[in-house]
């Protein structure tokens, strides 16, 4: 099943290019695959597969199916854009109110939140363009859109400073026009989140998060 790629920091984005920035939820990446013949038949974390017997992720499946199973299936089957698409991998965040850096509070009520979709027959790098995602799936629970405009240092610095009232940061999605409309994604983290990471997990964890480049904070 398709995996979600590693998200680079904002310095790897196309400066000056139009983006849509979504609230980056602080949880764990979950992927679910649907096919016309089998429905929702495959589930995984970022790097491994699981079913309902899995000790950590087994409970994700009924939560996902109740919240999104029928609603997504209806769009896949009825929307004329997807009549010839035989399978989809959808990407969600498994998150609780007090989740931090992939760790969860056992007393939290956990939720899944849809943040991206990869139709099986797309011709770009496999991910849905952000405007299409918003138009066709924005009626479902997706991360809040916090900004639409160009990727520039003013926006980057505003996110870092906490202007947009996000817990972790933002996920910026753009489309590279000269490469077959390739969808690209970068992230910006708030200084508050990075400070907490260093305080909870140490300087080494902060350096690893920033790929060794402390100028990104």
C-alpha positions as CSV (number, residue, x, y, z in Angstrom):
1,X,0.0,0.0,0.0
2,X,1.2,3.5,-0.8
3,X,3.1,5.2,2.0
4,X,2.9,8.9,2.8
5,X,6.3,10.5,1.9
6,X,8.6,12.2,4.4
7,X,7.5,15.9,4.6
8,X,10.4,18.3,4.2
9,X,10.6,21.7,6.0
10,X,9.5,24.9,4.4
11,X,13.0,25.7,2.9
12,X,12.4,22.8,0.4
13,X,9.2,24.4,-0.9
14,X,8.9,26.6,-4.0
15,X,9.2,30.2,-2.6
16,X,6.6,32.5,-4.0
17,X,4.4,29.7,-5.3
18,X,0.7,29.5,-4.4
19,X,-0.1,27.2,-1.5
20,X,-2.9,26.0,0.7
21,X,-1.8,25.6,4.3
22,X,-3.7,23.2,6.6
23,X,-3.4,22.8,10.3
24,X,-0.8,20.1,10.9
25,X,-2.3,17.8,13.5
26,X,0.1,16.3,16.0
27,X,-0.7,12.5,15.9
28,X,0.3,9.4,14.0
29,X,-0.1,8.8,10.3
30,X,-2.7,6.2,9.3
31,X,-3.5,4.9,5.8
32,X,-6.6,3.0,4.6
33,X,-7.1,1.5,1.1
34,X,-10.5,1.2,-0.7
35,X,-11.2,-0.7,-3.9
36,X,-14.3,-1.0,-6.0
37,X,-14.3,-4.8,-5.6
38,X,-13.3,-5.1,-1.9
39,X,-14.3,-1.9,-0.2
40,X,-12.1,-0.9,2.8
41,X,-9.8,-3.9,2.9
42,X,-6.3,-2.7,3.9
43,X,-5.0,-0.6,6.8
44,X,-1.6,0.5,7.9
45,X,0.4,2.9,10.0
46,X,3.1,5.0,8.4
47,X,5.4,2.0,7.8
48,X,3.5,-1.2,8.6
49,X,0.2,-3.0,8.1
50,X,-2.4,-3.9,10.8
51,X,-5.8,-5.3,11.3
52,X,-8.4,-5.1,14.1
53,X,-6.4,-7.6,16.3
54,X,-3.4,-5.2,16.5
55,X,-2.7,-4.2,20.1
56,X,-2.0,-0.5,19.3
57,X,-3.8,0.3,16.1
58,X,-6.6,-2.2,16.0
59,X,-9.1,0.3,17.4
60,X,-8.4,2.7,14.5
61,X,-10.4,0.6,12.0
62,X,-13.9,0.9,13.6
63,X,-13.4,4.6,14.4
64,X,-12.4,5.2,10.8
65,X,-15.2,3.1,9.2
66,X,-17.8,4.8,11.4
67,X,-16.6,8.3,10.6
68,X,-15.5,8.1,7.0
69,X,-16.3,4.6,5.5
70,X,-19.7,5.3,3.9
71,X,-19.1,9.0,3.3
72,X,-15.9,8.4,1.3
73,X,-17.3,5.5,-0.5
74,X,-20.3,7.6,-1.7
75,X,-17.9,10.2,-3.2
76,X,-15.7,7.6,-4.8
77,X,-18.7,5.9,-6.5
78,X,-20.9,8.8,-7.4
79,X,-18.5,11.6,-8.4
80,X,-17.9,11.5,-12.2
81,X,-14.2,12.4,-11.6
82,X,-13.6,9.0,-10.1
83,X,-15.7,6.7,-12.2
84,X,-12.6,5.0,-13.7
85,X,-10.6,5.0,-10.5
86,X,-10.4,1.5,-9.1
87,X,-8.7,2.2,-5.8
88,X,-7.9,5.0,-3.4
89,X,-5.5,5.2,-0.4
90,X,-6.6,7.8,2.1
91,X,-4.3,9.3,4.7
92,X,-5.5,10.3,8.2
93,X,-4.1,11.4,11.5
94,X,-4.7,9.4,14.6
95,X,-4.8,12.0,17.3
96,X,-6.1,12.9,20.8
97,X,-6.4,16.2,22.6
98,X,-3.1,15.7,24.4
99,X,-1.2,13.9,21.7
100,X,2.4,15.1,21.2
101,X,5.1,14.0,18.8
102,X,3.4,10.6,18.1
103,X,2.7,9.9,21.8
104,X,-0.8,9.7,23.2
105,X,-2.5,10.2,26.5
106,X,-4.2,6.9,27.4
107,X,-7.1,8.8,28.9
108,X,-7.8,10.7,25.7
109,X,-10.7,10.0,23.3
110,X,-8.9,9.3,20.1
111,X,-10.1,10.4,16.6
112,X,-9.1,10.1,13.0
113,X,-8.9,13.1,10.7
114,X,-8.6,12.8,6.9
115,X,-5.8,15.0,5.5
116,X,-4.9,13.6,2.0
117,X,-6.0,11.1,-0.7
118,X,-4.1,9.2,-3.4
119,X,-6.3,8.0,-6.2
120,X,-4.7,4.9,-7.8
121,X,-4.5,6.2,-11.4
122,X,-3.3,9.7,-10.9
123,X,-0.6,10.9,-13.4
124,X,1.3,13.2,-11.1
125,X,3.2,11.9,-8.1
126,X,0.0,10.2,-6.9
127,X,-1.6,12.7,-4.6
128,X,-4.7,14.8,-5.1
129,X,-4.3,18.5,-5.8
130,X,-5.2,20.6,-2.7
131,X,-8.0,22.5,-4.4
132,X,-9.6,19.3,-5.6
133,X,-9.3,17.8,-2.1
134,X,-11.0,20.8,-0.5
135,X,-13.8,20.9,-3.2
136,X,-14.7,17.2,-3.3
137,X,-14.0,16.2,0.4
138,X,-14.2,19.5,2.3
139,X,-17.7,18.6,3.5
140,X,-16.1,15.9,5.6
141,X,-13.8,16.5,8.7
142,X,-10.5,17.6,7.3
143,X,-7.8,19.9,8.9
144,X,-8.7,23.5,9.1
145,X,-7.3,25.7,6.3
146,X,-5.3,28.5,7.9
147,X,-3.9,30.2,4.8
148,X,-4.2,30.5,1.1
149,X,-1.6,32.6,-0.7
150,X,2.1,32.4,-1.6
151,X,4.8,30.6,0.3
152,X,7.1,33.4,1.6
153,X,9.1,34.3,4.6
154,X,6.5,36.5,6.1
155,X,4.1,33.6,6.3
156,X,6.8,31.2,7.5
157,X,7.7,33.6,10.3
158,X,4.1,34.2,11.3
159,X,3.5,30.5,11.7
160,X,6.7,30.1,13.8
161,X,5.5,33.0,16.0
162,X,2.1,31.4,16.6
163,X,0.0,33.9,14.7
164,X,-2.2,31.2,13.2
165,X,-3.1,29.5,16.5
166,X,-2.1,26.0,15.5
167,X,-0.7,23.4,18.0
168,X,2.1,21.9,15.9
169,X,2.3,23.9,12.8
170,X,1.0,23.8,9.2
171,X,1.2,21.5,6.2
172,X,1.6,23.5,3.0
173,X,0.5,22.0,-0.3
174,X,1.3,23.3,-3.7
175,X,1.4,22.2,-7.4
176,X,4.6,22.3,-9.5
177,X,3.2,23.3,-12.9
178,X,6.2,22.3,-15.0
179,X,6.5,18.8,-13.8
180,X,3.2,17.2,-14.8
181,X,1.3,19.1,-12.1
182,X,3.3,17.4,-9.3
183,X,1.9,18.0,-5.9
184,X,4.5,19.0,-3.3
185,X,4.1,19.3,0.5
186,X,6.3,21.1,3.1
187,X,5.8,21.8,6.8
188,X,6.3,24.8,9.1
189,X,6.5,24.1,12.9
190,X,5.8,26.7,15.6
191,X,8.6,27.8,17.8
192,X,6.4,26.8,20.8
193,X,6.1,23.2,19.6
194,X,9.8,23.0,18.9
195,X,10.6,24.4,22.3
196,X,8.4,21.7,23.9
197,X,10.1,19.0,21.8
198,X,13.5,20.1,23.1
199,X,12.2,20.4,26.7
200,X,10.5,16.9,26.6
201,X,12.9,14.9,24.5
202,X,16.2,16.9,24.5
203,X,18.5,18.8,22.1
204,X,19.2,15.7,20.0
205,X,15.5,15.2,19.2
206,X,15.3,18.8,18.2
207,X,18.3,18.5,15.8
208,X,16.9,15.3,14.3
209,X,13.5,17.0,13.8
210,X,15.2,19.9,12.0
211,X,17.5,17.6,9.9
212,X,20.4,19.2,11.8
213,X,19.6,22.7,10.6
214,X,18.7,24.8,13.6
215,X,18.2,27.9,11.4
216,X,14.8,26.4,10.4
217,X,13.3,27.2,13.8
